[in-house]
Amino acid sequence: MSTHRASTPTRWRRWRSRPALRVPLGADDVENASRRFLLYGVLPLWFVPAVADWVMHRRSDIEHTSGVRESAVHALMMTEAGIPVVAGLTAKINPLVLSLMGGAAVAHGATALWDVSLATGEREVRPVEQHIHSFLEVLPITAAAFTACLHWDQARKVFRSGGRADDWKLVPKERPLSAGYLTAIAAGVGLCVALPYAEEMVRCLRARRDGDEAAERATGPAGEAGV
């Protein structure tokens, strides 16, 4: 029998053929309790403040204040949070994925600071919105910390040389999460994150276009009158 390990693309093609990981609902050991809180607590918690933040942007008339610039920063932050989430849910947790999570959390925090600095100079950022930002900023760090604790052997390898060939490759989980769970998370991201912020960007682009057209109409007659 051949002991040759399948190539990475082949392993990804066979990803869903493996037995799914099941987290016992009644288990009270630390590992299962931590994994249960990460999967059913930390990740779904992202949806609530994301929608609440979108509501705050709408109430402060973002499309006529900071507009497209700030909305683009929001898209950047969603990307910074989304990439490690997808990796953590589908790929084997190894030094590469943990480094990606940690780096993305740091980048997300820096971008959040830039976002607030941009917003406060253009529109009213109420205390409630600032409090919502606190939740959004801490969740990526919390997710990365819980994942590192659950895979401490892999976290230690981040700072050590050597190791296995797969340590720094993006390979599928040996026991993938259930299709139902992944579908539910994807639906939540689509409904509570992607859809509202896409609508925000559309509003901002439309407002900028309307402003440009209004400016052209205002300057047109004045220019003709001066001839």
PANU-842933 format. One record per residue (C-alpha): residue number from 0; x, y, z. Coordinates in nm, 3 decimals, padded with zeros to 5 digits, m for minus. Each point is the difference from the previous one (the first is absolute). Layout:
<atoms>
ATOM   num      east     north        up
ATOM   NUM         X         Y         Z
...
</atoms>
This chain:
<atoms>
ATOM   num      east     north        up
ATOM     0    00.000    00.000    00.000
ATOM     1    00.138    00.343   m00.092
ATOM     2    00.081    00.237    00.285
ATOM     3    00.024    00.299   m00.230
ATOM     4   m00.200    00.289    00.137
ATOM     5   m00.253    00.148   m00.241
ATOM     6    00.077    00.342   m00.141
ATOM     7   m00.160    00.305    00.159
ATOM     8   m00.250    00.061   m00.287
ATOM     9   m00.106   m00.366    00.018
ATOM    10   m00.049    00.021    00.375
ATOM    11   m00.222    00.305   m00.044
ATOM    12   m00.208   m00.183   m00.261
ATOM    13   m00.053   m00.282    00.250
ATOM    14   m00.064    00.243    00.286
ATOM    15   m00.373   m00.072    00.049
ATOM    16    00.045   m00.377   m00.027
ATOM    17    00.143   m00.022    00.351
ATOM    18   m00.207   m00.051    00.318
ATOM    19   m00.124    00.332    00.138
ATOM    20    00.110    00.131    00.337
ATOM    21   m00.273   m00.024    00.260
ATOM    22    00.003    00.211    00.315
ATOM    23   m00.203   m00.180    00.269
ATOM    24   m00.256    00.241    00.141
ATOM    25    00.008   m00.164    00.342
ATOM    26    00.379   m00.024    00.035
ATOM    27    00.139    00.215    00.282
ATOM    28    00.375   m00.055   m00.047
ATOM    29    00.208    00.311   m00.069
ATOM    30    00.083   m00.088   m00.363
ATOM    31   m00.357   m00.062   m00.112
ATOM    32   m00.136    00.292    00.202
ATOM    33    00.257    00.235   m00.158
ATOM    34   m00.067   m00.131   m00.351
ATOM    35   m00.377    00.030    00.056
ATOM    36    00.033    00.360    00.120
ATOM    37    00.224    00.089   m00.295
ATOM    38   m00.230   m00.152   m00.262
ATOM    39   m00.339    00.088    00.148
ATOM    40    00.086    00.307    00.203
ATOM    41    00.288    00.208   m00.133
ATOM    42   m00.070   m00.037   m00.373
ATOM    43   m00.378    00.067    00.010
ATOM    44    00.064    00.296    00.234
ATOM    45    00.167    00.173   m00.296
ATOM    46   m00.335    00.034   m00.175
ATOM    47   m00.179    00.209    00.264
ATOM    48    00.249    00.290    00.032
ATOM    49    00.060   m00.008   m00.377
ATOM    50   m00.367    00.075   m00.067
ATOM    51   m00.014    00.251    00.288
ATOM    52    00.302    00.185   m00.140
ATOM    53   m00.164    00.015   m00.344
ATOM    54   m00.309    00.153    00.163
ATOM    55    00.218    00.264    00.170
ATOM    56    00.164    00.088   m00.333
ATOM    57   m00.340    00.039   m00.160
ATOM    58   m00.131    00.220    00.281
ATOM    59    00.302    00.230   m00.026
ATOM    60   m00.054    00.041   m00.377
ATOM    61    00.331   m00.156   m00.101
ATOM    62   m00.078    00.037   m00.371
ATOM    63    00.002    00.381    00.028
ATOM    64    00.292    00.030    00.245
ATOM    65    00.300   m00.233   m00.007
ATOM    66   m00.161   m00.189   m00.289
ATOM    67    00.183   m00.242   m00.225
ATOM    68    00.335    00.038    00.179
ATOM    69   m00.128   m00.128    00.332
ATOM    70   m00.219   m00.266   m00.159
ATOM    71    00.309   m00.131   m00.184
ATOM    72    00.184   m00.021    00.333
ATOM    73   m00.291   m00.206    00.136
ATOM    74    00.037   m00.237   m00.295
ATOM    75    00.372   m00.029    00.076
ATOM    76   m00.070   m00.089    00.364
ATOM    77   m00.254   m00.263   m00.101
ATOM    78    00.263   m00.153   m00.228
ATOM    79    00.258    00.004    00.280
ATOM    80   m00.244   m00.183    00.227
ATOM    81   m00.151   m00.225   m00.265
ATOM    82    00.315   m00.159   m00.143
ATOM    83    00.122   m00.152    00.331
ATOM    84   m00.357   m00.108    00.083
ATOM    85   m00.026   m00.196   m00.325
ATOM    86    00.346   m00.148    00.055
ATOM    87   m00.079   m00.096    00.359
ATOM    88   m00.330   m00.165   m00.094
ATOM    89    00.128   m00.201   m00.294
ATOM    90    00.377   m00.051    00.032
ATOM    91    00.202   m00.199    00.246
ATOM    92    00.111    00.217    00.290
ATOM    93    00.377    00.019   m00.037
ATOM    94    00.267    00.270    00.043
ATOM    95   m00.095    00.159   m00.332
ATOM    96   m00.368    00.039    00.090
ATOM    97    00.080    00.120    00.353
ATOM    98    00.245    00.256   m00.139
ATOM    99   m00.265    00.113   m00.247
ATOM   100   m00.251    00.042    00.283
ATOM   101    00.241    00.194    00.217
ATOM   102    00.121    00.224   m00.280
ATOM   103   m00.356    00.068   m00.117
ATOM   104   m00.108    00.090    00.355
ATOM   105    00.282    00.255    00.027
ATOM   106   m00.076    00.141   m00.346
ATOM   107   m00.372    00.018    00.083
ATOM   108    00.073    00.194    00.319
ATOM   109    00.222    00.249   m00.185
ATOM   110   m00.260    00.045   m00.275
ATOM   111   m00.272    00.051    00.263
ATOM   112    00.204    00.286    00.148
ATOM   113    00.035    00.153   m00.348
ATOM   114   m00.375   m00.043   m00.053
ATOM   115   m00.091    00.187    00.318
ATOM   116    00.250    00.277   m00.074
ATOM   117   m00.154    00.043   m00.345
ATOM   118   m00.359   m00.016    00.125
ATOM   119    00.031    00.246    00.287
ATOM   120    00.130    00.268   m00.235
ATOM   121   m00.296   m00.035   m00.237
ATOM   122   m00.309   m00.109    00.194
ATOM   123   m00.138   m00.042    00.351
ATOM   124    00.122   m00.318    00.167
ATOM   125   m00.221   m00.050    00.305
ATOM   126    00.110   m00.180    00.319
ATOM   127   m00.226   m00.293   m00.090
ATOM   128    00.180   m00.045   m00.331
ATOM   129    00.339    00.019    00.172
ATOM   130   m00.114   m00.272    00.242
ATOM   131   m00.110   m00.216   m00.295
ATOM   132    00.347    00.048   m00.151
ATOM   133    00.149   m00.143    00.321
ATOM   134   m00.180   m00.329   m00.060
ATOM   135    00.102   m00.011   m00.366
ATOM   136    00.364    00.066    00.087
ATOM   137    00.029   m00.262    00.274
ATOM   138   m00.174   m00.290   m00.178
ATOM   139    00.286   m00.079   m00.247
ATOM   140    00.248   m00.002    00.289
ATOM   141   m00.231   m00.221    00.207
ATOM   142   m00.045   m00.247   m00.286
ATOM   143    00.375   m00.018   m00.060
ATOM   144    00.070   m00.048    00.373
ATOM   145   m00.254   m00.281    00.040
ATOM   146    00.129   m00.174   m00.312
ATOM   147    00.358    00.022    00.125
ATOM   148   m00.101   m00.146    00.337
ATOM   149   m00.180   m00.289   m00.170
ATOM   150    00.307   m00.070   m00.214
ATOM   151    00.283    00.092    00.234
ATOM   152    00.235   m00.252   m00.158
ATOM   153   m00.037    00.184   m00.331
ATOM   154    00.026    00.341    00.164
ATOM   155    00.340   m00.094    00.147
ATOM   156    00.126   m00.096   m00.346
ATOM   157   m00.055    00.358   m00.122
ATOM   158    00.314    00.101    00.189
ATOM   159    00.203   m00.314   m00.063
ATOM   160    00.200   m00.115   m00.300
ATOM   161   m00.043   m00.336   m00.168
ATOM   162   m00.323   m00.195    00.031
ATOM   163   m00.210   m00.182   m00.258
ATOM   164   m00.035    00.098   m00.364
ATOM   165   m00.369    00.077    00.049
ATOM   166    00.065    00.253    00.277
ATOM   167    00.023    00.289   m00.244
ATOM   168   m00.247   m00.118   m00.263
ATOM   169   m00.371    00.067   m00.033
ATOM   170   m00.141   m00.351    00.022
ATOM   171   m00.356   m00.117    00.078
ATOM   172   m00.111   m00.107    00.344
ATOM   173    00.036   m00.369    00.073
ATOM   174   m00.350    00.015    00.149
ATOM   175   m00.195    00.282   m00.169
ATOM   176   m00.280    00.190    00.167
ATOM   177   m00.347   m00.111   m00.100
ATOM   178   m00.150    00.129   m00.321
ATOM   179   m00.301    00.126    00.194
ATOM   180    00.213    00.212    00.231
ATOM   181    00.207    00.146   m00.284
ATOM   182   m00.317    00.078   m00.195
ATOM   183   m00.152    00.177    00.300
ATOM   184    00.313    00.210    00.054
ATOM   185    00.017    00.088   m00.371
ATOM   186   m00.367    00.104    00.007
ATOM   187    00.060    00.212    00.309
ATOM   188    00.297    00.174   m00.158
ATOM   189   m00.197    00.064   m00.317
ATOM   190   m00.310    00.137    00.174
ATOM   191    00.161    00.188    00.288
ATOM   192    00.333    00.116   m00.145
ATOM   193    00.032   m00.015   m00.379
ATOM   194   m00.353    00.112   m00.091
ATOM   195   m00.031    00.303    00.234
ATOM   196    00.346    00.133   m00.078
ATOM   197   m00.046   m00.051   m00.373
ATOM   198   m00.318    00.205    00.034
ATOM   199    00.200    00.265    00.187
ATOM   200    00.258    00.019   m00.279
ATOM   201   m00.275    00.029   m00.262
ATOM   202   m00.158    00.288    00.195
ATOM   203    00.336    00.176    00.028
ATOM   204    00.079   m00.041   m00.369
ATOM   205   m00.347    00.124   m00.096
ATOM   206    00.031    00.303    00.229
ATOM   207    00.342    00.086   m00.149
ATOM   208   m00.138   m00.030   m00.352
ATOM   209   m00.300    00.219    00.087
ATOM   210    00.232    00.255    00.159
ATOM   211    00.221    00.011   m00.308
ATOM   212   m00.303    00.046   m00.226
ATOM   213   m00.137    00.275    00.223
ATOM   214    00.335    00.179   m00.006
ATOM   215    00.009   m00.019   m00.381
ATOM   216   m00.350    00.145   m00.024
ATOM   217    00.089    00.280    00.243
ATOM   218    00.317    00.104   m00.184
ATOM   219   m00.139   m00.036   m00.352
ATOM   220   m00.234    00.299   m00.011
ATOM   221    00.243    00.217    00.194
ATOM   222    00.273   m00.071   m00.250
ATOM   223   m00.229    00.080   m00.293
ATOM   224   m00.121    00.323    00.164
ATOM   225    00.353    00.123    00.041
ATOM   226    00.076   m00.031   m00.375
</atoms>
